[in-house]
Amino acid sequence: MHLLVSLGLLLSFKGLALAACPDYSDYSQQYHAPFSSGAYNLSSQRPAPACRTFNSSSINDVVDRMQSVISDPDLYRLFQNSYPNTVDTAVKYKGISNITGEELTFLITGDINAMWLRDSANQMQSYLPLLNASSSPDSIASLYRGVINLQARYVLTDPYCNSFQPPVESGLPPTDNGAASDDTVVPPYNASSVFECKYELDSLAAFLEVSSNYYNATQDIAFFRKYNWVSAVQAVMGVAEAMMTPTYAANGSVNNSPYTFTRETTRASETLENDGLGNPVQGGTGLIRSAFRPSDDATIYQFLIPSNMMFSRYLDSAATIMGQIGNQTELASNMTNLAASLRSAISTYGIVNSTKYGTIYAYEVDGYESQNLMDDANIPSLLAAPFFGYLAQDDDVYQNTRKKLLSADNPYFMRGPAFNAVGGAHDGPGYGWPMASIVRIFTSSDEAEITGTLKEIVSSTDGLGLIHESINTFNASDWTRQWFSWVNGLFGQMILDLEDRMPQVLQQSYQPNSTISR
């Protein structure tokens, strides 16, 4: 009796403690002591341990260790806040399904209470340096397994959709998406399980990415033989093949599109042309259509080259897993063949000639010789092609492309006295994205370029000590999204990468000439 009473009191106290935790949407917009000792006087932003959504000793150990590696106090504070942001704030549910017995991790993107395939895969990628085989429910490996299992379920729920509601096992209610209430989507979806249904090829690539990363780090082939992973990959392949359908048949008639999308909106980037079909694409290219970009903005030309790059790269690596499962050699071979044919198609249709920069990659094409020569900040981007492993950093065509993308000749390269970075249609002209600055560092071996870019990032958090979605290039106090876990984890991952390949950069000062008070 006394034991039951004590246990009840303990659970009550725990519930009270959790109820007392602040909403991170509000917390992340406020300044919290202790402030960093540098001139930028950056706020602390980690929740109290009792309020963190997943406590990882391995991540905390890295955060503590890096204090002796990073000399600049403001740069360290930014790492300290940002690297653990996903585990601190975004693990909305983690548990074992009472229906299937599988581990599930519902990972929100931050200030939106839904799970994006792309975002959650990239949020987990931040912790790839710490991933090793483990059966412990408190391990990074368990988080990965939960994300892969839930993503597989989502892909089977609707492989054309990009973001999803909490699993029923969580007990969490679905989130209303007012922007999508009047969407007309083919195939139709159920809003109780889907948050938004924008078909983005990179979302399917993200599922293959997080799967490949887990397998390569753990060699845990037994995990992939369980539950629904093989079926989900079959669904991915089905969508890839269906979305090679051109607009017109050989006789000139209009083909039925496997996917259409219309939305009542005042923003052109939120819906598709031609009553949901999108702009026409030519047949026989071997490329896969993507209705939307990784920014969730509509493509202009549906053959989105960075997404085809990423899909090819991770389809090839996931084929290795499939080949090890047993009784799936035909599917593994089909995956390998499609990955190779996509590479050939990208070289044929995605490489174009620029009078100023020579041979470069186009961002979007349509097979009719239309070309969109730009880049968007979101990954996959052309700038990020070496980062996600499609090509080598010293590739000649990539280097030509990179020069254009990081210049005024890219219509979405944003410039100003406060910040300089690739942006995109999502937030519009004048707003550069730190995500693109981080990718710029990942894909550079030029110390001056890296330190200059780091200085801009450190100086542009508005004193809050978190990485924002986008920043007004003329006013660092004008920014979007106070809580964006993906980019925060990506920043920390970049710092760990610099520790490996250019540690002297982390010993430098990133201080301005005067101190900023809070």
Helices and strands as residue ranges (DSSP letters): H 2-19, H 24-27, G 49-51, H 57-65, G 66-68, H 73-82, H 85-89, E 91-96, E 103-107, E 115-116, H 117-125, G 128-130, H 140-157, E 163-164, G 168-170, G 178-180, E 184-186, E 194-196, H 201-218, H 221-224, H 229-242, E 260-262, G 268-270, H 273-276, E 303-304, H 305-325, H 329-345, I 346-350, E 351-354, E 358-361, E 364-365, E 371-372, H 396-405, E 413-414, E 421-422, E 431-432, H 434-442, H 447-458, E 470-472, E 475-480, H 485-501, G 503-507
